[in-house]
Amino acid sequence: MLPSSIGAVNLVAGLVILLSSIYFLYLPSGGFEGGRNAARDPGFLFSRTTWDLIHTWSAVTFIGAVVLHFWIHWGWVSKVTSRLLAPRRRQSTASSSAPESGR
């Protein structure tokens, strides 16, 4: 799998997670007529259980693709991290080798 296709998988899975999250945020939590009719599913396009499965499996796909993407680019990540966390050698050697003035 190419890195660009992994990015596309992340994009699609992230959008599906977003849409299903909006569904769970704005649609009622279940029941009908103030909770008196618990048998009615107020689902939009799909039932609430189907939306839950879509949300869960798109999140699993997203996490898997992120881990795979991180693994593919591990060389770059370790190189950049070591550069950022390495001590500043130039600054420390420049300050110790500078001539002292005023003596």
C-alpha positions as CSV (number, residue, x, y, z in Angstrom):
1,M,0.0,0.0,0.0
2,L,1.4,3.4,-1.0
3,P,1.6,6.2,1.6
4,S,-0.7,8.3,-0.4
5,S,-3.4,5.6,-0.4
6,I,-2.9,5.3,3.4
7,G,-3.6,9.1,3.6
8,A,-6.7,8.6,1.5
9,V,-7.9,5.8,3.9
10,N,-7.3,8.1,6.9
11,L,-9.2,10.9,5.2
12,V,-12.3,8.8,4.3
13,A,-12.3,7.0,7.7
14,G,-12.0,10.4,9.5
15,L,-14.9,11.8,7.5
16,V,-17.1,8.8,8.3
17,I,-16.2,9.2,12.0
18,L,-17.1,12.8,11.8
19,L,-20.5,12.2,10.1
20,S,-21.4,9.4,12.5
21,S,-20.4,11.6,15.4
22,I,-22.7,14.3,14.2
23,Y,-25.5,11.7,13.9
24,F,-25.0,10.7,17.6
25,L,-24.7,14.3,18.7
26,Y,-27.9,15.6,17.2
27,L,-30.3,12.7,16.8
28,P,-32.3,11.5,19.8
29,S,-30.8,8.8,21.9
30,G,-33.7,6.4,21.3
31,G,-37.3,5.9,22.0
32,F,-40.1,7.9,20.7
33,E,-42.8,10.1,22.2
34,G,-40.7,11.1,25.1
35,G,-39.3,7.6,25.7
36,R,-42.7,5.9,26.0
37,N,-42.1,4.0,22.8
38,A,-38.7,2.4,23.2
39,A,-39.3,0.0,20.2
40,R,-39.1,2.8,17.6
41,D,-35.7,3.6,16.3
42,P,-35.5,7.2,15.2
43,G,-32.6,6.5,12.8
44,F,-31.7,8.5,9.8
45,L,-30.9,6.3,6.8
46,F,-29.7,3.5,9.0
47,S,-30.7,2.2,12.4
48,R,-28.8,3.4,15.5
49,T,-27.0,0.0,15.8
50,T,-25.8,0.3,12.2
51,W,-24.5,3.8,12.8
52,D,-22.7,2.5,15.9
53,L,-21.1,-0.2,13.9
54,I,-20.1,2.2,11.1
55,H,-18.6,4.6,13.7
56,T,-16.7,1.9,15.5
57,W,-15.2,0.1,12.5
58,S,-14.3,3.4,10.8
59,A,-12.4,4.4,14.0
60,V,-10.6,1.0,14.0
61,T,-9.7,1.5,10.4
62,F,-8.5,5.0,11.1
63,I,-6.3,3.9,14.0
64,G,-4.8,1.0,12.0
65,A,-4.0,3.3,9.1
66,V,-2.4,5.9,11.4
67,V,-0.2,3.2,13.0
68,L,0.8,1.9,9.5
69,H,1.5,5.5,8.3
70,F,3.7,6.1,11.4
71,W,5.5,2.8,10.9
72,I,6.3,3.6,7.2
73,H,7.7,7.0,8.1
74,W,9.5,5.9,11.2
75,G,13.0,6.8,9.8
76,W,11.9,10.4,9.2
77,V,10.3,10.6,12.7
78,S,13.3,9.3,14.5
79,K,15.7,11.6,12.5
80,V,13.7,14.7,13.2
81,T,13.1,13.8,16.8
82,S,16.8,13.2,17.4
83,R,17.6,16.6,15.9
84,L,15.1,18.3,18.0
85,L,16.1,16.6,21.3
86,A,19.8,16.7,20.7
87,P,21.8,19.1,22.9
88,R,22.8,22.3,21.2
89,R,26.5,21.7,20.5
90,R,27.1,24.8,18.4
91,Q,25.8,27.2,21.1
92,S,27.7,25.5,23.9
93,T,31.0,25.3,22.1
94,A,30.7,28.8,20.8
95,S,30.2,30.2,24.3
96,S,33.1,28.3,25.8
97,S,35.6,29.2,23.1
98,A,34.7,32.9,23.0
99,P,37.5,35.1,24.3
100,E,36.7,36.8,27.6
101,S,36.7,40.5,27.4
102,G,37.6,42.9,30.2
103,R,40.7,41.2,31.5
